[in-house]
Amino acid sequence: MSDTLYINMNQCVEVTTDYVTIADVATLECKNKSVVNRLKPIKLLTDNSHGKNRYIVSIMKIFEIVDKEFQNVDVQSVGETDCVIEFKKANSDVKWLEFLKVAAICIILFFGAGFSIMSFNNDVSVGGMFEKVCKLLTGDKNTGKNLMELCYSLGMGVGILIFYNHFGPKKLSKDPTPIEVEMRKYEMDVNQTLITGHNRDDGKLDVK
């Protein structure tokens, strides 16, 4: 009686070592645990480019390994057919350097967002709009203008916090933030482009 091995391969993985194993790219499930334990540490490829190259591993490579290692194992793929592998160096232990990078990014984002908001307000003439509203309601274009500007500023700040679902290191809800959603979409698009380019023979990725 043969065992059934289920393989759920990821679309992309990042590893900090100079080699990648089956356990790094896929989740294995089988009633016969010896099959899973034997397959997990098997190396699929080794990186000799020091993290400069990306690689693509096909599910067929794992099928081939299973056929060589076992005689009576049926393989079922329930995940991706190709996996993009990127080798990266382990995170540096220099905490002050990481803090400096985060601080620099925050400063750039702060002034960039501030410039965008000021450009938008100047283009639509928010000040002139407030004057027209005050004149329409009170007959004086300056009466209540400062209060409207204060409420507008506070409302914009609160709206940004609610929209981005973040206040410092904490989330306001369990939902992913818009930035996280867009980053996942971008990551999926990049991976699909790499895989499609390889399948059309116009990519530059190495295949194992």
C-alpha positions as CSV (number, residue, x, y, z in Angstrom):
1,M,0.0,0.0,0.0
2,S,1.4,3.4,-1.1
3,D,1.6,6.5,1.0
4,T,0.2,9.9,-0.2
5,L,2.5,12.9,0.2
6,Y,0.9,16.4,-0.1
7,I,3.1,19.2,-1.0
8,N,2.1,22.9,-0.6
9,M,4.9,24.9,-2.2
10,N,5.2,28.7,-1.6
11,Q,5.3,31.2,-4.4
12,C,8.5,32.9,-3.0
13,V,10.8,32.4,0.0
14,E,13.7,34.3,1.5
15,V,16.6,32.4,3.1
16,T,19.6,33.6,5.0
17,T,21.8,30.6,4.5
18,D,23.7,29.8,1.3
19,Y,21.5,26.8,0.5
20,V,17.8,26.0,0.4
21,T,16.1,22.7,1.4
22,I,12.7,21.3,0.6
23,A,11.5,22.4,4.0
24,D,12.3,26.0,3.1
25,V,10.1,26.1,0.0
26,A,7.3,23.7,0.8
27,T,5.1,22.3,3.5
28,L,4.9,18.5,3.5
29,E,2.2,16.4,5.0
30,C,2.0,12.6,5.0
31,K,0.6,10.0,7.4
32,N,4.0,8.3,7.3
33,K,6.1,10.8,9.1
34,S,9.3,9.1,8.2
35,V,8.7,10.3,4.6
36,V,8.3,13.9,5.6
37,N,11.3,13.8,8.0
38,R,13.5,12.2,5.3
39,L,12.6,14.8,2.6
40,K,12.7,18.0,4.6
41,P,16.5,18.3,5.0
42,I,17.3,17.5,1.3
43,K,19.1,20.4,-0.4
44,L,17.6,21.7,-3.6
45,L,20.3,24.2,-4.5
46,T,23.3,26.2,-3.2
47,D,23.9,29.9,-3.9
48,N,27.3,30.8,-5.1
49,S,26.4,34.4,-6.1
50,H,26.4,35.7,-2.5
51,G,22.8,36.7,-2.7
52,K,23.1,38.5,-6.1
53,N,20.9,36.1,-8.0
54,R,17.3,34.8,-7.7
55,Y,16.4,31.2,-8.5
56,I,13.3,29.4,-9.5
57,V,12.6,25.9,-8.2
58,S,9.9,23.9,-10.0
59,I,7.6,21.4,-8.2
60,M,8.9,18.8,-10.7
61,K,12.2,18.9,-9.0
62,I,10.6,17.8,-5.8
63,F,8.7,15.1,-7.7
64,E,12.0,13.8,-9.1
65,I,13.6,13.7,-5.6
66,V,10.6,11.8,-4.2
67,D,10.7,9.3,-7.0
68,K,14.4,8.6,-6.3
69,E,14.0,8.4,-2.6
70,F,10.8,6.3,-2.4
71,Q,9.2,3.6,-4.4
72,N,5.6,3.6,-3.1
73,V,4.8,7.3,-2.5
74,D,2.1,9.1,-4.4
75,V,2.7,12.9,-4.6
76,Q,-0.1,15.5,-4.7
77,S,0.6,19.2,-5.2
78,V,-1.8,21.5,-3.5
79,G,0.2,24.7,-3.8
80,E,2.3,26.7,-6.4
81,T,4.1,25.0,-9.3
82,D,7.1,27.3,-9.2
83,C,8.9,29.0,-6.3
84,V,11.1,32.1,-6.5
85,I,14.0,31.9,-4.1
86,E,16.0,34.9,-2.9
87,F,19.1,34.6,-0.7
88,K,19.6,37.4,1.8
89,K,22.1,38.1,4.5
90,A,21.0,37.7,8.1
91,N,19.9,40.8,9.8
92,S,22.7,42.8,11.3
93,D,23.2,43.0,15.0
94,V,24.1,46.7,14.8
95,K,20.9,48.1,16.4
96,W,21.9,51.8,16.0
97,L,22.3,51.3,12.3
98,E,18.9,49.8,11.9
99,F,17.4,52.7,14.0
100,L,19.2,55.2,11.8
101,K,17.7,53.7,8.7
102,V,14.2,53.7,10.2
103,A,14.6,57.3,11.4
104,A,15.8,58.4,7.9
105,I,12.8,56.7,6.2
106,C,10.4,58.3,8.7
107,I,11.9,61.8,8.1
108,I,11.6,61.4,4.3
109,L,8.0,60.2,4.5
110,F,7.0,62.9,6.9
111,F,8.3,65.8,4.7
112,G,7.2,64.1,1.5
113,A,3.6,63.6,2.8
114,G,3.6,67.2,4.2
115,F,4.7,68.6,0.8
116,S,2.0,66.6,-0.9
117,I,-0.7,67.8,1.4
118,M,0.4,71.4,1.1
119,S,0.5,71.1,-2.7
120,F,-3.0,69.7,-2.7
121,N,-4.4,72.4,-0.5
122,N,-2.8,75.1,-2.5
123,D,-4.1,73.7,-5.8
124,V,-7.7,73.4,-4.7
125,S,-7.5,76.7,-2.7
126,V,-8.8,75.4,0.7
127,G,-8.4,78.8,2.2
128,G,-10.5,80.4,-0.4
129,M,-13.2,77.8,0.0
130,F,-13.3,78.4,3.8
131,E,-13.7,82.1,3.1
132,K,-16.6,81.5,0.8
133,V,-18.3,79.2,3.3
134,C,-17.9,81.7,6.1
135,K,-19.3,84.5,3.9
136,L,-22.2,82.4,2.9
137,L,-23.1,81.5,6.5
138,T,-22.2,84.6,8.4
139,G,-21.8,87.3,5.9
140,D,-18.1,87.8,6.9
141,K,-15.4,85.9,5.1
142,N,-13.1,85.8,8.1
143,T,-15.6,84.8,10.9
144,G,-15.1,81.2,11.9
145,K,-12.3,80.7,9.3
146,N,-9.7,79.8,11.9
147,L,-12.0,77.3,13.6
148,M,-12.7,75.6,10.3
149,E,-9.0,75.4,9.5
150,L,-8.3,73.9,12.9
151,C,-11.1,71.3,12.5
152,Y,-9.8,70.5,9.0
153,S,-6.3,69.9,10.2
154,L,-7.4,67.7,13.1
155,G,-9.8,65.8,10.8
156,M,-7.0,65.2,8.3
157,G,-4.7,63.8,11.0
158,V,-7.3,61.5,12.5
159,G,-8.4,60.4,9.0
160,I,-4.8,59.5,8.1
161,L,-4.4,57.4,11.3
162,I,-7.7,55.6,10.7
163,F,-6.9,54.9,7.0
164,Y,-3.4,53.6,7.6
165,N,-4.6,51.7,10.7
166,H,-1.5,52.5,12.7
167,F,-0.6,54.6,15.7
168,G,3.1,54.1,16.5
169,P,3.9,50.4,16.7
170,K,0.2,49.4,17.3
171,K,-2.6,48.7,14.9
172,L,-6.0,50.2,15.5
173,S,-7.7,47.0,14.2
174,K,-6.8,43.4,13.2
175,D,-7.1,44.2,9.5
176,P,-3.9,44.5,7.5
177,T,-2.9,48.1,6.7
178,P,-3.3,49.5,3.2
179,I,0.5,49.6,3.0
180,E,0.7,45.9,3.8
181,V,-2.0,45.1,1.2
182,E,-0.2,47.0,-1.5
183,M,3.1,45.4,-0.6
184,R,1.7,41.9,-0.8
185,K,0.1,42.8,-4.2
186,Y,3.4,44.2,-5.4
187,E,5.3,41.1,-4.2
188,M,2.8,38.8,-5.9
189,D,3.1,40.8,-9.2
190,V,6.9,40.7,-9.1
191,N,6.9,36.9,-8.4
192,Q,4.4,36.2,-11.2
193,T,6.4,38.4,-13.6
194,L,9.6,36.5,-12.8
195,I,7.9,33.1,-13.2
196,T,6.2,34.1,-16.5
197,G,9.4,35.6,-17.9
198,H,11.2,32.4,-17.1
199,N,8.5,30.3,-18.8
200,R,8.8,32.5,-21.9
201,D,12.6,32.0,-21.9
202,D,13.1,35.8,-21.6
203,G,14.0,35.8,-17.9
204,K,17.4,35.6,-16.4
205,L,16.7,33.4,-13.4
206,D,18.5,30.2,-12.8
207,V,16.4,27.0,-12.6
208,K,17.0,24.1,-10.4
